[in-house]
Amino acid sequence: MNEIIKNIEATQLKSEVAEFHVGDTVKVYAKVKEGTRERIQVFEGTVLKRQNGGARETFTVRKTSNGVGVEKTWPLHSPNVEKIEVIRRGKVRRAKLTYLRQRVGKKAKVKEIVK
């Protein structure tokens, strides 16, 4: 039974997924349906966490909009996620950056990896 589920999920995976990690600043191009029309909306923020694996893998992005923190969680292999573009790489030492929720201003920034 387990092999059957793995085979079904393998067909649902995207062939190319952008490589990004926790702490990176990314732009997520998401499809939004409004009535009969469909458009692409960009959500730019810091990746707080990546969860699970395979077809169920999700990632959470946080940004501040008009002084209010906004978080969105997307399935990585969803057809509603058009593409993910990495703006800058973040230097972090944790798998989940939930502590950023309590921080405001410069304290909420993640250091950038300089190459």
C-alpha atoms as one frame of an Amber mdcrd trajectory, in Angstrom:
protein
   0.000   0.000   0.000   2.798   2.410   0.880   4.521   1.938  -2.502   1.278
   2.719  -4.338   0.920   6.042  -2.512   4.576   6.910  -3.207   4.104   6.257
  -6.923   0.978   8.426  -7.093   2.686  11.280  -5.234   5.774  11.038  -7.445
   3.662  11.874 -10.502   2.321  15.012  -8.784   5.746  16.548  -8.033   6.988
  19.516 -10.052   9.972  18.759 -12.233  11.847  21.977 -11.386  11.619  23.684
  -8.014  13.791  26.673  -7.097  16.342  25.896  -4.427  15.753  28.047  -1.373
  16.326  27.657   2.348  14.971  29.020   5.607  16.001  32.659   6.053  16.085
  33.466   2.342  14.118  36.397   0.973  11.955  35.118  -1.858   9.304  36.291
  -4.307   6.438  33.835  -4.661   4.449  34.203  -7.883   0.998  32.829  -7.023
  -2.006  32.421  -9.304  -5.118  34.218  -8.044  -8.578  33.575  -9.489 -11.033
  36.475  -9.462 -14.274  35.357 -11.024 -13.437  34.160 -14.505 -10.109  35.958
 -14.724  -6.795  34.629 -13.472  -3.758  36.735 -12.623  -0.398  36.337 -10.934
   0.194  38.049  -7.597   3.683  38.451  -6.120   4.312  37.912  -2.396   7.807
  38.896  -1.222   9.123  38.020   2.214  11.385  35.879   4.383  11.032  32.097
   4.495  10.218  31.131   8.094   9.990  27.370   7.701   9.801  24.399   5.363
   7.819  21.392   6.477   7.326  17.753   5.510   8.636  16.378   2.236   7.561
  15.023  -1.106   4.180  16.093  -2.443   3.079  17.416   0.976   5.990  19.830
   1.393   4.959  23.358   2.423   6.798  26.583   3.122   5.811  29.697   5.061
   6.759  33.239   4.000   6.433  36.317   6.228   6.407  39.989   5.285   5.265
  43.216   6.916   2.586  45.155   5.089   1.603  48.585   6.450   3.177  47.735
   9.791   1.284  44.449  10.125   3.002  41.067   9.848   1.494  38.815   7.189
   2.301  35.118   6.814   1.254  32.789   4.043   1.827  29.070   3.712   1.934
  27.413   0.304   2.319  23.832  -0.845   5.630  23.692  -2.699   4.350  21.534
  -5.572   0.999  23.297  -5.961  -0.070  24.349  -9.470  -1.133  27.689  -7.920
   2.523  28.537  -7.234   3.844  29.709 -10.594   7.487  30.147  -9.558   9.705
  31.025  -6.619  12.482  33.553  -7.108  15.278  33.934  -4.541  16.137  37.600
  -3.916  18.829  37.151  -1.263  20.293  34.342   0.795  19.941  34.466   4.565
  22.454  33.311   7.164  20.561  31.442   9.887  21.357  28.665  12.331  17.849
  27.300  12.845  15.343  25.261  10.893  12.363  27.421  11.899  12.475  31.193
  12.423   9.345  31.592  14.539  11.166  34.070  16.801  10.897  36.689  14.031
   7.192  37.041  14.826   7.971  38.964  18.034  10.645  41.166  16.439  10.027
  44.545  14.808  12.240  46.775  12.643  15.954  46.056  12.295  15.785  43.239
  14.823  13.500  41.323  12.460  16.138  41.245   9.705  18.143  38.187   8.759
  21.836  38.636   7.910  22.729  38.119   4.275  25.281  35.570   3.073  28.050
  37.468   1.275  29.815  35.517  -1.445
